[in-house]
């Protein structure tokens, strides 16, 4: 896609376009280096305590992907020197689901096992590695269930509800 095509498509976004559509549109167009600069500091800051305590050491030099299917986002991660690193290498395991399911997991609104047993979150590939990550995230509940995350969830849910109302009309 040329720069002029990108600008044309960007400016064709209408007021009824939701954040969901904007993310889905922009995500594949964001260069990998820009994603690294945004995602890595956020993850390493959010998980700084468990990373420093070595809780993620089992992921050292392993690769796992988190796929937020309804937003078209894939984050493939590895751990190197106690830092989460975004990678383009093929992952050994994938956890796939919608943004609501990941948010429920992060905010502890639903039991993680329930999300997996109901197949709302799915582990593919190396199941043991996927379960290891799920258990690590489950053990970091106090970090993930911060007030800001809850506010983001409420905001995303409002946007989603507004979009559903627009589609009905």
C-alpha positions in Angstrom: 0.0 0.0 0.0 1.4 3.4 -1.0 1.5 6.3 1.3 -1.1 8.1 -0.7 -3.4 5.0 -0.6 -2.9 4.9 3.2 -3.8 8.5 3.7 -6.9 8.1 1.4 -8.1 5.1 3.4 -7.3 6.8 6.7 -9.3 9.9 5.8 -12.2 7.7 4.6 -12.9 6.8 8.3 -16.4 8.0 9.1 -17.7 9.2 12.5 -19.6 5.9 12.9 -16.3 4.0 12.8 -15.6 2.5 16.2 -12.2 2.0 17.9 -12.6 -1.7 17.1 -12.6 -0.9 13.3 -9.8 1.6 13.7 -7.6 -0.9 15.5 -8.5 -3.6 13.0 -7.6 -1.2 10.2 -4.4 0.2 11.6 -2.8 -2.8 13.3 -1.5 -4.6 10.2 -0.1 -1.3 8.9 1.9 -0.4 12.0 5.6 -1.3 11.5 7.0 -4.0 13.8 9.6 -1.7 15.3 6.8 0.8 16.3 4.9 -2.0 17.9 8.0 -3.1 19.8 8.5 0.5 21.1 4.9 0.6 22.3 4.2 -2.9 23.6 7.5 -3.9 25.2 7.7 -1.0 27.7 4.0 -1.4 28.6 4.4 -5.1 29.3 7.7 -4.9 31.1 6.3 -2.1 33.3 3.1 -3.9 34.1 4.9 -7.1 35.0 8.0 -5.5 36.5 7.6 -7.2 39.9 7.0 -10.8 38.7 9.7 -10.4 36.1 12.2 -9.2 38.7 11.1 -12.1 41.0 11.7 -14.6 38.2 8.1 -15.8 37.9 8.3 -15.7 34.1 11.7 -17.5 33.8 10.0 -20.6 32.5 9.3 -18.6 29.3 13.0 -17.8 28.7 13.7 -18.3 25.0 10.2 -19.8 24.4 7.8 -18.1 22.1 4.0 -17.6 22.7 1.4 -15.6 20.8 -1.6 -13.8 22.2 -4.2 -13.4 19.4 -7.0 -11.0 20.0 -9.0 -12.3 17.1 -11.8 -9.8 16.9 -9.3 -6.9 16.7 -6.9 -8.6 14.4 -4.0 -8.3 16.9 -1.3 -10.9 17.3 1.5 -10.3 19.9 4.2 -13.0 19.8 6.3 -12.8 22.9 9.5 -14.3 24.3 11.5 -13.7 27.5 15.2 -12.7 27.3 17.2 -11.5 30.3 14.0 -11.0 32.4 12.4 -8.8 29.8 9.3 -9.6 27.7 10.3 -9.1 24.0 8.0 -8.9 21.0 9.2 -11.3 18.3 8.3 -12.1 14.7 9.4 -15.7 15.0 6.8 -18.4 14.9 5.4 -19.2 18.3 5.3 -22.5 20.0 1.9 -21.9 21.6 -1.0 -19.5 21.0 -3.7 -18.3 23.2 -6.6 -17.0 21.1 -9.8 -15.2 22.0 -11.7 -11.9 21.7 -10.8 -8.7 23.5 -13.6 -9.2 26.0 -12.3 -12.6 27.1 -8.7 -11.3 27.5 -10.1 -8.4 29.5 -12.2 -10.7 31.7 -9.0 -12.8 32.3 -7.0 -9.7 33.1 -9.6 -8.1 35.4 -10.4 -11.4 37.1 -14.1 -11.0 36.3 -14.3 -14.7 35.3 -12.4 -17.7 36.4 -9.6 -18.4 33.8 -10.4 -22.1 33.7 -14.0 -21.3 32.8 -12.9 -19.1 29.9 -10.9 -22.0 28.5 -13.4 -24.8 29.3 -16.1 -22.8 27.5 -13.6 -22.4 24.6 -13.9 -18.6 24.8 -10.1 -18.6 25.1 -8.3 -21.4 23.2 -4.8 -22.7 23.6 -3.2 -24.0 20.4 0.2 -25.6 19.8 2.3 -26.5 22.9 -0.5 -26.8 25.4 1.9 -27.1 28.4 3.5 -23.7 27.5 0.1 -22.1 27.0 -1.1 -23.4 30.4 2.1 -22.1 32.0 1.4 -18.6 30.7 -2.3 -18.8 31.7 -1.2 -19.8 35.2 1.4 -17.0 35.3 -1.2 -14.4 34.3 -3.7 -15.9 36.8 -1.0 -15.5 39.6 -0.5 -11.8 38.7 -4.1 -10.9 39.4 -3.2 -7.9 41.6 -1.2 -6.4 38.8 -3.7 -7.0 36.1 -6.8 -6.0 38.0 -5.8 -2.4 38.4 -8.4 0.4 38.3 -7.2 1.7 35.0 -7.7 -1.6 33.3 -11.2 -1.8 34.7 -11.9 1.7 33.3 -10.6 0.7 29.9 -12.9 -2.3 30.0 -15.9 -0.2 30.8 -15.0 2.2 28.0 -14.6 -0.6 25.4 -17.8 -2.2 26.5 -19.7 1.1 26.0 -18.2 1.5 22.5 -19.1 -2.1 21.7 -22.7 -1.5 22.9 -23.0 1.7 20.9 -21.8 -0.2 17.8 -24.3 -3.0 18.4 -27.1 -0.4 18.7 -26.0 1.3 15.4 -26.0 -2.0 13.6 -29.6 -2.8 14.8 -30.9 0.6 13.5 
